[in-house]
Amino acid sequence: MQTEYGNEHSNHLLAQIRNAKDESYRMCSYPGSFVGTLVKLMEEKGFSNYSLTEASLLSLSTIKRLKRDEGQVTPLATVLAVCVGMRLNYTEAKMLLDKKGLGINSNTPDGCACNNRTGQHSLFAGLPCLC
């Protein structure tokens, strides 16, 4: 589909550039903790514990445990399942992973998303959006 700037992809990139400032302010509005951020994202996106259970394929007890943050080690796959279930964009997912100490390192030369603490790799890195 041809549009004002040549194609749909160019228009999508232009929209992202125009919205960058607002998105930056929005990202700064989240609490500093993983639990606070998870709860706020769930509220913003309209997820209850039960609907997130269905969307992420995680158990209800796992969702509740994540929201209590009992100091247990949480596998990277669990937090990624939450990100995918809520259809978080890359920026939101990276923020949530960082707050859980499972940050994505997209600055490596090969683009590897290696979790330095556990050595796990994530296929999630580099995905611009999950929706």
N, C-alpha and C positions, 0 to 999 in steps of 0.2 A: 504494500500500500504506500504510494507516494504521498508525501505531505510537505508542509512548508520547508522543512530542512532536509529533504531528500529521502528519508526512509524512517520506518518505525523505530529502528534501533537508535538512530541519531536523536529522535525525539525523546526516547526513553532516557538516554544519557543527559540530554539537556534538562529534562524534568528533575533528574537526580541532582544536578548541579544547582538548579534554582531552589531546591528544597534542602540543600545541605545545611544551611544555617539553622533552620527550624529543627531539623533532625538532630543537630548537635545539641541544641538547647534541650530537646526532649530526652536525649540520652543522659544528659547531666542531671536530669530531674529524678533519676532512679536512686533508691537507697543504696548505701555502700555495701550492704550484706547480700549474700546469695539468696537467703530466705526472703528478705524484703523485696528484692528484685523479682524473684520468682512469683511471689504473691501479687505484686503490682502488674507484671506481665499477664498473669492469669486473669486478673480483673479487667485489664484493658481489652483483652482478646475474648472475654466472655467465657472463660473456662472454669468449670467447677472441678472439684477433685474427680468426680465420676466421669465427666466428659473428657478430661485430660487422660484418665485411665484408658478410655476407649480409643482416643486419638493417638496415644503414645505406645499402646500395647504393654504398658507397665501395670503392675498390680496396684490396687488402692492403697495397700500398706506401704508400698514404695513411695507413692506420691505423698502420703502423709508423713513419712519419714524424711523426705526431702524438705518438706515445709517446716519440720521441727528442727532439722539440722542437728542431729544428735552427736556430731563430732566424728561420725563414722566416715571411713573412706568411701567415696562414691565413685563407682566406675565411670569412666568417660562415656561408655556406651549408654549408660542410664541418662546422663544429662543430655547427650545427643538425641536420645529418644524423646525427651521432653521438648527439645528445640524443634525437632521434626513434627511432633504431635501438635505443637502450637503454631507451626508454620512460621517460625521466626525468620526474619531476614538475617543476612550474614552479620550485620552490626549488632543486632539484639542477641544473637546466639553467641557471638564472640564475647560480649559483655557478660552474659550469664556464665559461660565457661571460665572466663577470667576470675569472676568472683568466687567460683568454686575451686580455684587453683588448678584448673585444667586448661589453661589458655592455649589458644592456637597461635603458633609462631609462623606467620606467613612471610616473614622477612628472610627466611633461609634461602640460599642460592637455588636450591632445587624445588622450592615451594613446598617443602615437606611440612606437614602439620604435626610435628612431633611434640608430644607432651613430655617435657624434659624430666619431670619427676618420675614417671613410670616407663618412659620409652615407648608408650603406645602411639600408634599413628592413627590419624583420622582422615577419612575420605571427605570429611565435611569442608575442609579448607578449600578456599577458592570458589566455592559455590556462591554466586551473588545473591541468591534467594531460593527459598525452598517452596515457594508457592507457584 
